[in-house]
Amino acid sequence: MWTFVVPMIFMVAIFYFMLIRPQQKKSKDHRQLLENLKRGDKVITNGGIIGVIINIDDQIVNLEVADKVRIEVGRSYIAGFAPKKGSKGGD
């Protein structure tokens, strides 16, 4: 019986440390990013649109993507802060 139980416990531990734990950390970091958004931040959406935050509600973020061109996106669709100009994507 122990020959079956010990490998199963080992496999569960591997799955936890390789898959579940990193995903939970990434989710927590994204949630914290969304909570800390403020007006004037330059962000990128999941669709690749880069814009500056003009207004923030509980669920909706208004972005200015060009001069006098504003769009609304769901707050959860903000992927992160936009890369700085001159920085390389591979860094």
C-alpha positions as CSV (number, residue, x, y, z in Angstrom):
1,M,0.0,0.0,0.0
2,W,2.8,2.4,0.8
3,T,4.3,1.9,-2.6
4,F,1.2,3.6,-4.0
5,V,0.7,6.3,-1.4
6,V,4.2,7.8,-1.3
7,P,4.5,8.4,-5.1
8,M,1.0,10.0,-5.1
9,I,1.9,12.4,-2.3
10,F,5.1,13.2,-4.2
11,M,3.1,13.9,-7.4
12,V,0.7,16.2,-5.5
13,A,3.6,18.1,-4.0
14,I,5.1,18.6,-7.5
15,F,1.8,19.8,-9.0
16,Y,1.4,22.3,-6.1
17,F,4.9,23.8,-6.4
18,M,5.1,23.8,-10.2
19,L,1.5,24.8,-11.2
20,I,-0.8,25.9,-8.4
21,R,1.4,28.1,-6.3
22,P,2.9,30.2,-9.1
23,Q,-0.6,30.7,-10.6
24,Q,-1.9,31.9,-7.2
25,K,1.0,34.3,-6.9
26,K,0.4,35.7,-10.4
27,S,-3.3,36.2,-9.6
28,K,-2.5,38.0,-6.4
29,D,0.0,40.3,-8.1
30,H,-2.5,41.2,-10.8
31,R,-5.3,41.9,-8.2
32,Q,-2.9,44.2,-6.4
33,L,-2.0,46.0,-9.6
34,L,-5.7,46.6,-10.4
35,E,-6.3,47.9,-6.9
36,N,-3.3,50.4,-7.1
37,L,-4.2,51.9,-10.5
38,K,-4.6,55.7,-10.5
39,R,-5.3,58.5,-12.8
40,G,-2.3,59.3,-15.1
41,D,-0.9,55.8,-15.2
42,K,0.2,54.5,-18.6
43,V,-1.2,51.0,-19.0
44,I,-1.5,48.2,-21.6
45,T,-4.6,46.1,-22.0
46,N,-4.9,42.4,-22.7
47,G,-5.6,43.3,-26.3
48,G,-2.4,45.3,-26.6
49,I,-3.9,48.8,-26.5
50,I,-1.7,51.3,-24.7
51,G,-3.3,54.3,-23.1
52,V,-3.2,56.7,-20.2
53,I,-5.9,56.4,-17.5
54,I,-8.3,59.3,-17.5
55,N,-10.9,58.1,-15.1
56,I,-11.4,54.9,-13.0
57,D,-14.7,53.4,-11.7
58,D,-15.2,50.2,-9.9
59,Q,-15.4,48.2,-13.1
60,I,-14.6,50.6,-16.0
61,V,-11.4,52.4,-16.8
62,N,-11.4,55.3,-19.4
63,L,-8.2,55.4,-21.4
64,E,-6.9,58.1,-23.7
65,V,-5.1,56.3,-26.5
66,A,-4.5,59.3,-28.7
67,D,-5.2,63.0,-28.6
68,K,-8.9,63.3,-27.8
69,V,-9.5,59.6,-28.5
70,R,-10.9,57.9,-25.4
71,I,-12.1,54.3,-24.9
72,E,-13.6,52.4,-22.0
73,V,-12.3,49.0,-21.0
74,G,-13.1,46.7,-18.2
75,R,-10.8,47.1,-15.2
76,S,-10.0,43.4,-15.2
77,Y,-8.7,43.7,-18.8
78,I,-5.7,45.9,-17.8
79,A,-2.7,43.6,-18.2
80,G,-0.1,45.9,-16.6
81,F,1.8,49.1,-16.9
82,A,3.0,50.0,-20.4
83,P,6.7,49.5,-21.1
84,K,8.8,52.7,-21.0
85,K,10.0,54.2,-24.3
86,G,13.4,53.0,-25.2
87,S,13.2,49.8,-23.1
88,K,13.7,46.5,-24.9
89,G,11.1,43.8,-24.8
90,G,13.6,41.0,-24.1
91,D,14.9,42.4,-20.8
